[in-house]
Amino acid sequence: MTTKTGINESITHKLYLLVDSNIENNNYWLAKQLNMLNFSTTVIGMNSSMKNRTIGWRRPIHFFHYLRLAITSIYRSKPGSIIVSWNFIVGAIVAFICQLLNINRTIISLNMISHKKGLLNSFLRKKTYNIAFKYPKFYTTINSQDLLKSYSCEYDFNQNHFYTLPDCFSEAYETSDFTMGDGSVFCGGEAMRDWETLFKAATLVPEINFIAIARKINFNHHLVIPKNVKLLFDTDPDYFYKRLKGSSIVALPLSTNAPAGLIVMIRAALLSKPIIITSTPSTKNYILDSINGILIEHNDSHMLADKIKNLLSNPATMERI
């Protein structure tokens, strides 16, 4: 019997799920969902220390683990197998290898994200991705069709191999009802936070306290930190979300139109926090301005300061959004 999705229920499809964390558990939530669709799913995890992501000189070690994960998936799978990568970079490496060595696999790499990098990094990434995109069985997802236009200016790919897939979140994420919080504004995260705009906004509202948690490796240490901003680096996730939960507003100015800030945005929403975030193709999927959050323009510190001040003076609006 064939389902509406075209899957023949009498056939079990072999699938390898690549996860860029230390997971070797076939009970992983995505594996369970795929198995319900009649796939026999094997999870292959990656054992790389968090220090490899957060310390500059160790970043090549982290990318070595990406490469090893990609090679392992090809080695453990058979011709015709399906490889799904949770991390787009790993999936692109698999396709790159398959294209160069004429290896038969079907590769689905989830949620392509392409942030601005340095010249050498951008050059190597472009060469790798363009070879990967030539592989005829390489498919990827984006969370907004608007991203295709910007990505097509940078890479050479077949748009028919791109599919729109909304972001997801773990059932393990904490949820809570709305509270007013401690009056502070929280901003934190790893990728493409516009700290300069946040700090400029903070100077415009010196009576309001800010808590900022950043990755030291991504932070511009030449920025001047306002007196009303408490800045921390590389905290553990429990502390990060504890401070987010205790705040009154979550403000996420972003320095890119590519996907960024979405995990923090979603987790803030689950904790019923009023959210102010830069308008991008991805954030507009979820935030309707002044309905369930506030959208601001890029680099607009005055707009950010005004929205923060107005929200804090209107508790009813904070609770509504």
N, C-alpha and C positions, 0 to 999 in steps of 0.2 A: 504494500500500500504506500502511496506517495502523499506526503503532507502538503499543506499550502506553501510551505517553504521550498518544496521540490526535493526534500530529503526522502529517500526510500527507507521506510522504517524497518525493512527486512535486512538492511545492510548497516554494519557498524563501521564508521569512518574513523581512521586512526589520525589523531591530532596531537601535536606537541605544543604546549603552552610555555612560552619563555617569560619568566618574571625576573626583574632586575633587583631582587632581594633574596635573602637566604630562605627560600621556600622550596621544600621538596615534598610537598604534601598534596596528594591528589584530591584532598577534601577542600582545597582552596576554592573560594566561592565561585570564581569564574569557571574553574574546571567542573564544578558540580552543575552549573547551568548548562555548559556545553554537553556534558554527559546526558542531561535530560533531553537534548536534541539528537540523541543517538550517536554521539561521538565517544570514542574511547580515548580519553584525554590523559596524557602524561605531562606532569608539570616538571619543568627543569628550572631550578633557581640559580642565583648568582651570589657567591659568598665574597662580598667586597666590603671592607671596613668603611664606616662613615667617614673616617679620616681621609680616605682616598678621594672623597668628594669635596671635602672642606679645606684641605691643605693644598696650596697651589702646586708644589713640586711633586705631589703624589697623584695628581690628576691623570698622568699617563698610565699609572697602575690601574686606575679605575677603568680607563678605556681598554686596557689589556684584558680585564675581566669581561667587558662587553664582547671583545673578539673571541675569547675562550668560550663564552656562552653560545655565540653564534656557531662556532666550529663544532661544539658539542652537540648542538641540535641537528646539524647536518650528519654528523657521525652516527648518532643514535637513531635517526630516522631512516626510512627506506625511500627509494624512488616513488614519486607520486604522493608522498605523505604531505599533510598540511601542517605548516608551522605558523603559529600565531604568536606575535611578540607584543607584550604589554608595553615595552619601551620601543618607540619608533626607531631609534638609532640602531638597536640590536637587530631589528628586522631588516633594516637597510643594509647592514653588514652581511646578513645571510643572503640577501638578493645579490649583493655585489659579488660574493664568492660564487654563487650559483651561476651568475652571468659569465664570469671569467672562466670557470671550469666546466661549464655546460652540464650542471647538475640539475636533475629533475625534482623540484619541490614546488609546492604552492605556498606562497608566503603572504600572510596578512599582518601588516604592521600598524598598530593602533595609534591614533592621535598624533599626527605629524605636527611638530613644533619646530620652528626655525627662527631663533633669535639672532640678532646681530652679534657677530664675533669679530675677532681681530683678523687681519689680512691673511695670515698663514692658515689659521683655523678655517676661515671662510673658503679659502682656495681648496684645501683638502676635503672639506665637507662637500663642496659643490662637485668636485671630481668624483667622489665616492657615490654621492646620491645620483648623479646623472648616469653613471654606469649601472647602479641598482635599478633605476627607473627603466632602463632598456630591457630588463629581464621581463619576459612576457607574462609570467605568473606572479608578479609582484603587485599586491594591492594594498592600499592604505586608507586610513580614515582621517577626517578632519571634523572639527565640531561646528564649523560654519562654512557654507559655500563661498562666503566673501573672501575667505583665505586663499582660494584658488587663484584669484587674480594676482595677489601679491607674490605668491609662491611661483607662479608661472613666469614672473619677471626675473626670477633667480635661477630656476631649474627647468630642465627640458623633460617633460613627462606627458603621458597620455591621461587626459582628464577623465576618461572613462574608467580608469583604474582607481579613482578616488570616490569614497562614499562618505556621506555625512552621518556621523554617529554622535549623539549627545553624550556629554560627560556623565559619569556615574559616581556613586559614593558608597562607601562600605556601611553595612548594617551595624558595624561596631562603633561608628561615630556617635558621640554623645549628643543627645537632644535635651532641650530644657525649655521651659516657658520664659516669657519676657520678664526681665527685671531691669530696673533703672541703672544698675551698676554703680561704680564708684566715682563717676563723673569724668573718667579719663577717656582718651581716644587711643585705640590700639592700632598699630600698623606693623605687620611682620610678614616674613616669608623669604623664599630663596631666590626667585627669578624675577628680574626686571622691575623691581620696585623703584619708583621715582622718589628717592629720598630727598633730593634737592627741593622738589616741589613741596613735599611734606614739611621739611624744616622751614621753608619760607612761609608756609601757611601757619606753622606754629608760632613764628615770630609776630604774626598779625593778631594772634589771640593769646597773649602772654598769661592770661588768667586761667587758661585751660591746660591741664597736664596731659602729656603724651607718653605712651610707652612704645618703644620701637625695638623690634627684635630682628636682626639681620644676619646674613651669612658674611663673615669677615672677608672671605675670598672674593665676594662680589661687590664689596662696599668701597665707595670712593672716600678714602680716609682724609682727603683734603677738605671735605665739607665741614662747615662750622655748625656745631651742635647747639641749638638754643637751650637756654637754662631750663625751660619747661619741658624738655624732652629727656626721658631716661632711656638710654641706648644700651642694648645688650647684644651679644653675639653668640651664635651657635648654641643656644640653649637646647635642652632635650624637649621632645614633643609634648610631654605631660606638662612641663612648666609653661611652654609656649601657649597651649590652649587653656591653661588655668588663668593666665594673664588676659587672654582674649575674652574668656567667659566673665571675668570680673570687671571688664571695661563697660563703658556706656555706648560707645560707637566704634565700629571697625571701619577704618579709612584705608583704602588701598589705591593710592595713585600709582599708575603704571607707566613705564617708559617705552612701551611697544604696542603694536597692534596685533602681534602674534599672541597665542594663548598664554596667559600668565595670571596668577592670583586666584585661579578657579578653585583649588582645593581649600584654601583659606576662606574664600567667599562662601563656598557651600557649607563648610563646617560652621562658619559664623551664622549662616542662615538657620542651620539646625539648632543652634543655641539661641535663636530668636534675637539676634543682635541687629540693630539698624546698620545698614551697609552703605558706605559711600565708595564708589569705585569708578575708575576711568572707563569711559565708553569705548569699547572695542567690538569687533565682530563677534567675539566669543562672549563677552560679558552681556551684550545686548540680547543673547539667547535667553537670559534668565532674569535680568533686571529691567523692569519697566519703570522709567524715571518717575519718581514721586509716588509710585504705587507700591512697590515692594522693595524699594531701595532708591538711592540717589546716584545718577550718572553725572560725571564731570568731564570736562574737556582735558586733553593732554596739556601738561605744563601750566595749568591755571591755578596758581596758589591762592589768588584772591577768591576765586570761586570755591575752592576747597575750604578755606577759612570761613567764608560766609555760610556754607552749608553746615559745617560743624557747629557754628555758633547758633544758627537758627534751629537746628535739631535739638541741641541741649536746652534751649529755652522753650521747647514745645514737647513735653513728655507724651502727650496724646499722639502726636505725629510719630514720635519714636516707636511707640507701641504699635501703631497701625501698620507701619512699614516693616 
